[in-house]
Amino acid sequence: MPSSTQSFEILFDMTNDTGANVVLEMTPRIPGRTTKSVLLGKGRGISLVLDAGSTYQYTLLTDNIACQIS
């Protein structure tokens, strides 16, 4: 069965629905690259357009919790 060879983009939406500020860190997959961070205040959100088939890793940080998403 034929498969599609087109690359598609994926939209990643994140909204801070907590009562505190949250930091979203985009962890680089290439050694030597710096980490990029976004501070999301209460009720704020961000939309990221990702390339399908690529691997991404993020860390969400609050006052006392760190959560990794990949």
C-alpha positions as CSV (number, residue, x, y, z in Angstrom):
1,M,0.0,0.0,0.0
2,P,1.5,3.4,-0.9
3,S,2.3,5.8,1.9
4,S,2.5,9.6,1.9
5,T,5.9,11.1,1.6
6,Q,4.8,14.7,2.3
7,S,5.9,16.2,5.6
8,F,3.2,17.6,7.8
9,E,3.3,20.1,10.6
10,I,1.9,19.5,14.1
11,L,0.5,22.3,16.3
12,F,1.3,22.0,20.0
13,D,-0.9,24.2,22.1
14,M,-0.1,24.7,25.8
15,T,-2.1,26.8,28.2
16,N,-1.1,27.5,31.8
17,D,-4.3,26.7,33.8
18,T,-2.5,26.6,37.2
19,G,-2.5,29.3,39.8
20,A,1.3,30.0,39.4
21,N,3.8,30.9,36.7
22,V,5.2,28.0,34.6
23,V,8.4,27.9,32.6
24,L,8.5,25.8,29.4
25,E,12.0,24.9,28.5
26,M,12.7,23.6,25.0
27,T,15.5,21.1,25.5
28,P,17.9,21.0,22.5
29,R,18.5,17.6,20.8
30,I,21.9,18.8,19.4
31,P,24.8,19.0,21.8
32,G,26.2,22.5,22.2
33,R,22.9,24.2,21.6
34,T,21.4,26.4,24.3
35,T,18.1,25.8,26.0
36,K,15.2,28.2,25.1
37,S,12.7,29.1,27.8
38,V,9.3,30.7,27.8
39,L,7.6,32.1,31.0
40,L,3.8,31.5,31.0
41,G,1.9,33.5,33.5
42,K,-1.5,32.4,34.8
43,G,-3.9,31.9,32.0
44,R,-1.3,32.5,29.3
45,G,-0.7,30.1,26.4
46,I,1.7,29.3,23.6
47,S,1.4,27.5,20.3
48,L,4.3,25.8,18.7
49,V,4.5,24.5,15.1
50,L,6.4,21.2,15.1
51,D,7.8,19.2,12.1
52,A,6.2,15.7,11.9
53,G,8.7,12.9,12.4
54,S,11.1,15.1,14.5
55,T,11.7,14.4,18.2
56,Y,11.2,17.2,20.7
57,Q,11.8,17.4,24.4
58,Y,10.4,19.9,26.8
59,T,10.5,20.5,30.5
60,L,7.8,22.2,32.5
61,L,8.9,23.9,35.7
62,T,6.8,25.3,38.5
63,D,7.9,26.3,42.0
64,N,8.7,22.7,43.1
65,I,7.8,20.4,40.2
66,A,9.7,19.6,37.0
67,C,7.9,17.5,34.4
68,Q,9.5,16.3,31.1
69,I,7.5,15.9,27.9
70,S,8.9,14.2,24.8
